[in-house]
Amino acid sequence: MNKHFSSLRAVLLFGVVLSLSACGKHSLPNFIFMPDMYWSPALKSQEPGVRAPVVGTFPRGYQPLPASLTIEESGRFYKNPLVRSSTVLARGKQMYNTYCVVCHGAYGEGDGTVVPKFPRPPTLQSDKIKNYQDGSIFYVISRGQNLMPSYASQVQVPDRWAIVHYLRALQKAKNPTAADLKAADAE
């Protein structure tokens, strides 16, 4: 017991000596490893600290949406940059099933799961929507229309274009033309 008590006393004495040695007249350490991080300027949230972007510039990947465009004008203004492929259609299907299917339904007929609680959205299988250019559909996804909100903050630009491709595939699958059937037979 005496041996245990003396080792405990030695540890406590060492701790006291160590803590007292830190109480000197020097408040700064002897060596500052990264002085830029040690003396970093602090910014208050109300103070302007971030530089404003140069006038007339846009971040990479930004595509401005002019507010003055109509749906028909946006069809001429925007062109789908994605080439239709199985990868693009798979991504479009994934995004459609994540964001669109709850209102528009699995085949775009406006029969999603929220329809009993909310007004039925227009069918995406109508001649009106089929005659929209891809840019018009992209514009509606980006800006919203009637009760549909904008999905610009949730769905990235390439994914919106992929949704447009997938919607076109849904429209062709629901009402295929003779050329579509002939192309399917050739595969």
Secondary structure as GFF3:
##gff-version 3
##sequence-region A 1 187
A	DSSP	alpha_helix	2	21	.	.	.	ID=ss1
A	DSSP	alpha_helix	35	38	.	.	.	ID=ss2
A	DSSP	alpha_helix	71	77	.	.	.	ID=ss3
A	DSSP	alpha_helix	86	95	.	.	.	ID=ss4
A	DSSP	pi_helix	96	100	.	.	.	ID=ss5
A	DSSP	alpha_helix	101	104	.	.	.	ID=ss6
A	DSSP	alpha_helix	127	130	.	.	.	ID=ss7
A	DSSP	alpha_helix	134	143	.	.	.	ID=ss8
A	DSSP	alpha_helix	157	174	.	.	.	ID=ss9
A	DSSP	alpha_helix	178	186	.	.	.	ID=ss10
###
